């Protein structure tokens, strides 16, 4: 009984520190790591996994706040292509295998892979013998990013497995694109079992993060009303790495201002602003703008539902030892 009480207190202390990291990440990361180091033998494997991933994500966001938005996007881009199977993490093998990581929607755009690798390594160090998939780590990293960027935490079910392949073409055809009109977006979300309301909730992830100038310099991708506000130097030359905030007001915080931008015709992407083109989605935009707490709750619900998207029924699954390659580093079975 004494051990159980101690274990519960330790669990609550760790979760409180990780949740509070969103308020002052610099001061909270070190206490989290100290508790892990001093008490790892007292943790259940599942809680040890949660704490290990949370500490890595807190460190990453402390170094670069934008990384939180990138980890949320990494999770989305994984789950929306053939389910939550960590396919996006697999490296290409020249002349043998080309996966999602190098597909145009992800290549030189999606980021945060190193954070997932660091979390995998910390689990190995702090939680010996714990079997956790890279797909689970992606889900946990996204959840912790949401909390640390000002949103609300939510439970994440563990037990996903990693695919031994990835879908280069699927990333092109299944992921929503910045030039997609409303009907195309609704069709892509319906294919994943998501409603129009859930689509608008998940679009709220654009209240954090930035778009690259190379994206903004394609007129198909941008809300025409925003074109004159950009400072990108289009066409992009010399590998221009300038960024444009997706949310003009608070690009570092998960809040309702993305929706306010849409109502004012200041959404950055074409695919964002078209949400105001139908009452079915525009009414949801207005609701979330007037009720930010409802947005945060329904965003979490939609993230949870997306995190349950299953891998393809034909996929061979495993728990990868290294997230960027299949076990044994053999492509023969893929």
C-alpha positions in Angstrom: 0.0 0.0 0.0 2.8 2.4 0.8 4.4 1.7 -2.5 1.1 2.4 -4.3 0.7 5.7 -2.6 4.3 6.7 -3.4 3.8 5.6 -7.0 0.6 7.7 -7.3 2.3 10.8 -5.9 5.2 10.4 -8.2 2.8 10.0 -11.2 0.9 13.1 -10.2 4.0 15.1 -9.7 5.4 14.1 -13.1 2.2 14.9 -14.9 1.9 18.2 -13.2 5.4 19.2 -14.2 4.8 18.2 -17.8 1.5 20.0 -18.0 3.0 23.1 -16.4 5.9 23.1 -18.9 3.7 25.0 -21.3 3.7 27.9 -18.9 7.4 28.0 -18.2 9.3 25.4 -20.2 12.8 26.6 -19.2 12.2 26.1 -15.5 10.3 22.8 -15.7 12.4 20.6 -18.0 15.2 20.0 -15.5 12.8 19.0 -12.6 11.1 16.5 -15.0 14.5 14.9 -15.9 15.6 14.8 -12.3 12.5 13.0 -11.2 13.0 10.5 -14.0 16.6 9.9 -13.1 15.9 9.4 -9.4 12.7 7.3 -9.6 12.8 5.4 -12.9 12.8 2.1 -11.0 9.5 3.0 -9.4 7.6 3.7 -12.5 5.3 1.3 -14.3 6.5 0.8 -17.9 3.5 2.7 -19.3 3.9 5.7 -17.1 7.7 5.7 -17.6 7.0 5.9 -21.4 4.7 8.9 -20.9 7.2 10.7 -18.7 10.2 10.0 -21.0 8.4 11.3 -24.1 7.1 14.3 -22.2 10.5 15.3 -21.1 12.0 15.1 -24.6 9.1 17.1 -26.1 9.5 19.8 -23.3 13.2 20.1 -24.1 12.6 20.4 -27.8 10.0 23.1 -27.4 12.2 24.9 -24.9 14.9 25.1 -27.6 12.4 26.1 -30.4 8.8 26.8 -29.7 7.9 26.2 -33.3 8.8 22.5 -32.8 5.5 21.9 -31.0 3.5 22.8 -34.1 5.8 20.7 -36.2 5.2 17.6 -34.0 1.5 18.1 -34.2 1.8 18.3 -38.0 4.1 15.2 -38.1 1.5 13.2 -36.3 -1.3 14.4 -38.6 0.8 13.6 -41.7 1.5 10.1 -40.4 -2.1 9.2 -39.4 -3.8 10.6 -42.5 -1.8 8.3 -44.8 -2.9 4.7 -44.3 -3.5 5.2 -40.5 -1.2 5.8 -37.6 1.6 3.4 -38.5 4.8 5.6 -38.3 5.2 5.1 -42.1 6.3 8.8 -42.4 9.4 8.1 -40.3 10.9 5.5 -42.6 14.0 6.7 -44.5 14.2 6.0 -48.3 16.7 3.4 -49.5 18.1 4.6 -52.8 16.9 2.5 -55.8 15.0 0.1 -53.4 12.4 2.0 -51.4 10.8 5.5 -51.6 8.5 6.3 -48.7 6.3 9.1 -47.4 9.2 11.2 -45.9 10.3 12.2 -49.4 6.9 12.6 -50.9 6.2 16.2 -52.0 3.8 17.1 -49.2 6.5 16.1 -46.7 9.9 16.6 -48.3 11.8 19.5 -46.9 8.6 20.5 -45.1 7.6 18.1 -42.3 10.1 18.2 -39.4 10.6 16.9 -35.9 12.0 13.5 -36.8 15.0 13.9 -34.5 12.7 14.5 -31.5 10.9 11.2 -32.1 14.3 9.5 -32.3 15.4 11.1 -29.1 12.2 10.0 -27.4 12.7 6.5 -28.6 16.3 6.5 -27.1 15.2 8.0 -23.8 12.6 5.3 -23.4 15.3 2.7 -24.0 17.5 4.3 -21.3 14.9 5.2 -18.7 12.4 2.3 -19.2 14.4 -0.9 -19.9 12.3 -3.6 -21.6 9.4 -1.3 -22.5 8.0 -2.1 -25.9 6.5 1.0 -27.4 6.0 1.7 -31.1 7.2 4.7 -33.0 3.5 5.3 -33.8 2.7 5.6 -30.1 5.6 8.0 -29.6 4.2 10.2 -32.4 0.8 10.3 -30.7 2.3 11.1 -27.3 4.6 13.8 -28.7 1.6 15.5 -30.5 -0.5 15.4 -27.3 2.3 16.8 -25.2 2.9 19.6 -27.7 -0.8 20.5 -27.6 -0.6 20.9 -23.8 2.7 22.8 -23.9 1.5 25.3 -26.5 -1.5 26.3 -24.4 -4.1 23.6 -25.2 -5.5 21.0 -22.8 -4.0 17.5 -22.3 -5.9 14.4 -23.2 -5.4 10.7 -22.7 -3.6 8.7 -25.4 -4.2 5.0 -25.9 -1.0 3.0 -26.4 -0.7 -0.2 -28.4 -0.2 1.0 -32.0 2.3 -0.9 -34.1 4.6 0.3 -36.9 4.3 -0.6 -40.6 7.1 -2.2 -42.5 6.4 0.0 -45.5 5.2 3.5 -46.4 3.1 5.0 -49.1 4.8 7.7 -51.3 1.7 8.1 -53.5 -0.7 8.0 -50.6 0.9 11.1 -49.1 0.2 12.9 -52.4 -3.4 11.7 -52.7 -4.7 11.4 -49.1 -3.2 14.4 -47.3 -5.2 17.7 -47.6 -3.2 20.2 -49.7 -3.1 24.0 -49.3 -4.7 24.4 -52.7 -7.6 22.1 -52.0 -11.1 23.6 -52.2 -13.7 22.9 -49.6 -15.3 19.9 -51.4 -12.0 18.2 -51.9 -11.1 18.7 -48.2 -14.5 17.3 -47.1 -14.0 14.3 -49.3 -10.6 13.5 -47.9 -11.8 13.8 -44.3 -14.9 11.7 -45.0 -12.6 9.0 -46.3 -11.0 8.9 -42.8 -14.4 8.8 -41.1 -14.2 12.5 -40.0 -17.1 14.9 -40.1 -17.1 18.5 -41.4 -17.0 19.7 -37.8 -14.0 17.5 -36.9 -12.3 18.8 -40.0 -12.7 22.4 -38.9 -11.5 21.4 -35.4 -8.4 19.8 -36.8 -7.8 22.8 -39.1 -7.4 24.7 -35.8 -3.9 23.2 -35.6 -3.0 26.1 -37.9 -3.4 28.5 -34.9 0.2 27.5 -34.2 3.2 27.3 -36.6 4.3 28.8 -39.9 4.3 28.2 -43.6 7.4 28.4 -45.8 7.8 31.1 -48.4 8.2 28.4 -51.1 4.6 27.4 -50.3 3.4 31.0 -50.3 5.0 31.8 -53.6 2.6 29.4 -55.4 -0.6 31.5 -56.0 -2.7 28.3 -55.8 -1.8 28.0 -52.1 -2.5 31.4 -50.7 -5.6 33.4 -49.8 -5.5 36.2 -52.4 -6.4 38.8 -49.7 -3.1 38.0 -47.9 -0.7 38.2 -50.9 0.1 41.8 -50.4 1.0 41.2 -46.7 3.8 38.7 -47.4 7.5 39.5 -47.3 8.8 36.4 -49.0 10.8 37.7 -52.0 8.9 35.6 -54.5 9.9 33.8 -56.5 11.9 32.0 -53.9 15.7 32.1 -54.6 18.8 31.0 -52.8 16.8 28.5 -50.8 14.8 31.2 -49.0 13.9 29.8 -45.6 11.7 32.7 -44.5 8.5 31.8 -42.7 5.0 33.3 -42.6 2.8 32.8 -39.4 -0.4 30.8 -40.0 -2.0 32.8 -37.2 -1.3 36.5 -37.4 -1.9 37.2 -33.7 -0.5 34.3 -31.6 1.4 31.8 -33.8 3.1 30.2 -30.7 -0.1 29.4 -28.8 -3.0 27.0 -29.4 -6.0 29.3 -29.2 -9.0 30.7 -31.1 -7.3 33.4 -33.2 -6.9 31.3 -36.3 -10.7 31.3 -36.5 -10.8 35.0 -35.9 -8.5 35.4 -38.9 -10.8 33.4 -41.1 -13.8 35.5 -40.1 -11.8 38.6 -41.1 -10.7 37.0 -44.4 -7.1 36.9 -43.1 -6.6 33.2 -43.3 -3.2 32.5 -44.9 -3.8 29.4 -46.9 -6.4 29.0 -49.6 -7.5 25.8 -47.9 -8.0 27.7 -44.7 -10.0 30.6 -46.0 -12.4 28.4 -48.0 -13.8 27.1 -44.7 -15.8 30.3 -44.7 -17.3 29.4 -48.1 -20.1 27.1 -46.7 -22.5 27.6 -43.8 -21.7 24.0 -42.7 -18.1 24.9 -41.9 -18.4 28.7 -41.5 -20.8 28.3 -38.6 -18.3 26.0 -36.8 -15.6 28.6 -37.4 -17.8 31.2 -35.7 -18.7 28.9 -32.9 -15.0 28.1 -32.1 -14.1 31.8 -32.3 -16.8 32.7 -29.8 -16.2 29.7 -27.5 -12.5 28.9 -27.3 -12.9 26.3 -24.6 -15.2 24.4 -26.8 -12.7 24.5 -29.6 -9.9 23.1 -27.3 -12.2 20.2 -26.2 -13.3 19.3 -29.7 -9.8 19.7 -31.1 -8.7 17.1 -28.5 -11.6 14.8 -29.4 -10.7 15.0 -33.1 -7.0 14.4 -32.4 -8.0 11.3 -30.3 -10.2 10.0 -33.1 -7.5 10.6 -35.7 -5.0 8.8 -33.5 -7.2 5.7 -33.7 -7.1 5.5 -37.5 -5.9 1.9 -38.1 -3.1 0.9 -40.5 -3.9 -0.7 -43.8 -5.3 -4.2 -43.4 -2.6 -5.5 -45.6 0.3 -3.9 -43.7 2.9 -6.0 -42.0 3.3 -4.5 -38.5 6.0 -4.6 -35.8 7.5 -2.4 -33.1 10.5 -0.8 -34.7 13.8 -0.7 -32.7 14.9 2.4 -34.8 12.1 4.6 -36.0 13.7 5.4 -39.4 14.1 1.8 -40.5 12.4 -1.6 -40.3 13.8 -4.1 -37.9 16.8 -5.9 -39.3 17.2 -3.0 -41.7 16.0 -5.3 -44.5 13.8 -4.0 -47.2 13.2 -7.4 -48.7 10.0 -8.1 -46.8 8.5 -4.6 -47.4 
